Amino acid sequence: MTREYEGKNGMMLIDGIAATDIAEEFGTPVYVTEEKRVRENYRRIHEAFSRYMNTEVHYACKANTNLSVLRILEQEGSCIDAVSIGEVHSCLRAGFTPDRILYTGVNVSNEELKALVDVGCMINIDSESELERLAHISTDVKISVRVTPGVTSGHDVRVMTGGRGSKFGIPIKRTIPVYARAKALGFDIKGIHAHTGSGGEGIEQFTEVAEVLSDLANDIREEVGIDLDFIDIGGGVGVPYKLQEEETDVEELASLVTEIILEETDVKTVLLEPGRYIVADSTVLLTRCVDIKNAGTKKYIGVDAGFNTLIRPSFYDSYHMVATANKFNKACTDKYDIVGPICESGDYLAHNRVMPNPEEGDLVAVFNAGAYGFSMSSEYNSRPRCAEVLVSNGKACLTRKAESMEDLWRNQIIPEGLRK
Ligand SMILES: Cc1ncc(COP(=O)(O)O)c(C=O)c1O
């Protein structure tokens, strides 16, 4: 079951404020995040795991790197899973110290490795090549190793990462030689990591991965003589996007995963890397209906957000619930596709949704837009990126200005011979 929003006099409310007022004040499209929900989601999953063992929740910030969201999580005591030097610096900017950041990259360049060494955060090694290249730069680094667990999950094949032959991680049969080599090189080796994929259903993938990593931690102890501090089960805790979908039972997840680690190993700390779970349902995208079209075989509600603003429907065929925020809980009259301004027929936010009779000027709310929403947005079709707003204690604040036309050209240089 997805979370529900309150309505008053036919208006959708976001933490007590009418969505229409927010759209009026900040313009559309706009991402609107509730501070309270980010905190609740973080606390729920952190508490579930820390009931059983020492726990570090490393928020996978690729889901949403808005600095205010990062600030909230920094205050909560979260740690970070970062995948690029840009994410690392965003987190430092938001107040995280390097010791709270675990960097897990893939195909990492030497330049990026040098920059990470300068920052001083822990590096999760993704390949034997990376291990050797890092050793040339510095061995005075805390590391863990990402393995390919042979367990995969995800809402789409494009985000399934843990299967055999994946581009991510070190194949299981190479794990022992890699730990032995890392030890010989003099690295400070802290843990072992796997990530099966993003946004999968259920919890079985986590128990399977906990088994694989526990076995490996024991092998590493026996064969290489390293006692690992932590096992990192990765991210990918699913969230319901449809009304009838179930929430992940994080209590059960925590109990089963920690039971495996505690019973089978001497490892004292569990790490997990939820992104979507923490931010997805904290945010709605508000988009204005600008055009209505009856194309005979189909009816369209044309809005001012397209796949430049929220790419998940077009890219992954992902489902996001939608509602008309100014006709909230009003009777639905017909089925419509909600489509954007991008000049591609694949540009849509929702297909075949029953909606109240649409009018130009209506405000459409797209739910569960906080994860991989703004962070995957683009300027395609030369449409500047939209604003982001945070609602805290019934007050809405701008946390990111909408880009301007100037922003579209800011870094472009016209060679002298082409200038006017
Ligand atoms: C290594 C790693 N950890 C964590 C995550 C977060 O996944 P999710 O947002 O589904 O929790 C990802 C996402 O792809 C990832 O690649």
The ligand as an SDF file (V2000), in Angstrom:
LIG
                    3D

 16 16  0  0  0  0  0  0  0  0999 V2000
   25.7640   -0.0940   -4.8200 C   0  0  0  0  0  0  0  0  0  0  0  0
   24.3770    0.4090   -4.6430 C   0  0  0  0  0  0  0  0  0  0  0  0
   23.8850    0.5160   -3.4010 N   0  0  0  0  0  0  0  0  0  0  0  0
   22.6370    0.9640   -3.1780 C   0  0  0  0  0  0  0  0  0  0  0  0
   21.7960    1.3150   -4.2240 C   0  0  0  0  0  0  0  0  0  0  0  0
   20.4290    1.8210   -3.8880 C   0  0  0  0  0  0  0  0  0  0  0  0
   19.3800    1.1230   -4.4430 O   0  0  0  0  0  0  0  0  0  0  0  0
   17.9070    1.4760   -3.9580 P   0  0  0  0  0  0  0  0  0  0  0  0
   17.6970    2.9280   -4.2180 O   0  0  0  0  0  0  0  0  0  0  0  0
   17.0090    0.6290   -4.7870 O   0  0  0  0  0  0  0  0  0  0  0  0
   17.8330    1.1770   -2.5110 O   0  0  0  0  0  0  0  0  0  0  0  0
   22.2630    1.2090   -5.5310 C   0  0  0  0  0  0  0  0  0  0  0  0
   21.3670    1.5610   -6.6530 C   0  0  0  0  0  0  0  0  0  0  0  0
   21.5220    1.2280   -7.7610 O   0  0  0  0  0  0  0  0  0  0  0  0
   23.5880    0.7550   -5.7570 C   0  0  0  0  0  0  0  0  0  0  0  0
   24.0780    0.6470   -6.9890 O   0  0  0  0  0  0  0  0  0  0  0  0
  1  2  1  0
  2  3  1  0
  2 15  2  0
  3  4  2  0
  4  5  1  0
  5  6  1  0
  5 12  2  0
  6  7  1  0
  7  8  1  0
  8  9  2  0
  8 10  1  0
  8 11  1  0
 12 13  1  0
 12 15  1  0
 13 14  2  0
 15 16  1  0
M  END
$$$$
